[in-house]
């Protein structure tokens, strides 16, 4: 038969004895704080080193090791609760993905950075991130969203009195307008950013804008303006500190030749074709050189026919 009386459980009483007392020495708390502080400093130093190395790899175009180091640094700063440095890593990751043309991830990291930058009230970082997002969404084809972000970037740059950022935002905004097919508005924005680049003495940005503006005028079939932009590009590139790659120079010379021929200025076209031919020969581009020589022969033939027709009106033109 089972008893209904509940079993008697032992009662534990903490006696005031030495064996059960918790030591209350003030040094224990200080020691714990030192351990925690040491751990924090160790983690912070490791994260800082990872960030430094990651940025170095990013500058050198070594994207795989840069990505691994930056992601490790981001996780460390999240664990440490350091939002200022989280934002720095996030914008670096956004830049990395933008460089490798992975614009979805570039936009994702940009949005994360923008949230933190707004929490911190860091206007300079907000402005930079808005510009990054505008460019990312332009590449993704979401031009309306790109326009919204870049417009905010431009307005914030103006409010801050940051002229270089305002110049860059105008240039990027022009790219969005051109992508939307608003070519005339794009040309106006490029002209405004070009004036700022000249006033600021920013040669690299000036070169980029001159090329973009030349392409825009070529699209508008305003050939004298296009020729002026391209020839100014070539003149500035000769005196720029950083060497302009041959691919860009050749692209500008090709566009310049097209604009010259469209205007009927074969003499100018011949000058630029000869310049282009010298670059092709120096690079060992035999196929390109052959094509350029064919273009030169055609220009000389057309000039000869035009001169002959001027002397002898009855001369048959080709």
Secondary structure by P-SEA (a helix, b strand, c coil): cccccccbbbbbbbcccccccccccaaaaaaaaaaaaaaaaaaaaaaaaaaaaaaaaaaacccaaaaaaaaaaaaaaaaaccaaaaaaaaaaaaaaaaaacaaaaaaaaaaaaaaaaaaaccaaaaaaaaaaaaaaaaaacaaaaaaaaaaaaaaaaaaaccaaaaaaaaaaaaaaaaaacaaaaaaaaaaaaaaaaaaaccaaaaaaaaaaaaaaaaaacccaaaaaaaaaaaaaaaaccccccaaaaaaaaaaaaaaaaaacaaaaaaaaaaaaaaaaaaacaaaaaaaaaaaaaaaaaaaaaaaaaaaccccccc
